[in-house]
Amino acid sequence: MTTPRDLLIVATDMASTRPVEPGNMSLALAGAELIDLLGAEAIGLDGDRIVPAHAPAMADPLLDEAVSQLAREAPYESVGDWLWRRGRGLSAAYLTVLEGEGQFTRQPRRPWGLFRTGRTVLVDSPARRRATNRWASDDPILAALAAALRIRDERTGDFPGVDDDAVSTVLAAVNDALTELEAERQRRSIEKAAFDNIWRGE
């Protein structure tokens, strides 16, 4: 399994108490991919720029796809830019792949109730057990990503147990991107409320 898959499984397991917006998840998954690519030495960081290295087979189609999308010419791409570009629709892509592998299933659609369009749920599988064990072991990277998504604790600038500067750079960029996304949502909400007030006032 990979860090993005483990993160998605853990987040889905906890969705009833700590639901995560798809956009937030997509940004965190893109960051998790970078962390796994760093671990595989498929990339390095020059400051906050992603520098491709050799391209090993990642034994995961989504990580192979991530490698194929790396910018391979200087000045390369910043971590922040990668999160926004790669992250677009990424949570849906992971769900589709995991559902195809039998890791997720969909509850039948109902003409009434809360889940009229069906709901994606986890099945009991070795992958789920591995992700759960990783979560229970307080893996520092998984814990930091979960905190960024506010699945666990609160988002901070510190990453206990993470002693790799490149990984810390990625985690900090994920936090920044999520903060930016929240600010944009809040701005749009305020603008919508103001527009609605104008119509109500007429």
Secondary structure by P-SEA (a helix, b strand, c coil): ccaaaaaaaaaaaacccccccaaaaaaaaaaaaaaaaaaaccccccccbbbbccccccccaaaaaaaaacccccccccaaaaaaaaacaaaaaaaaaaaaaccccccccccccccccbbbbbcccaaaaaaaaaaaaccaaaaaaaaaacccccccccccccccaaaaaaaaaaaaaaaaaaaaaaaaaaaaaaaaaaaaac
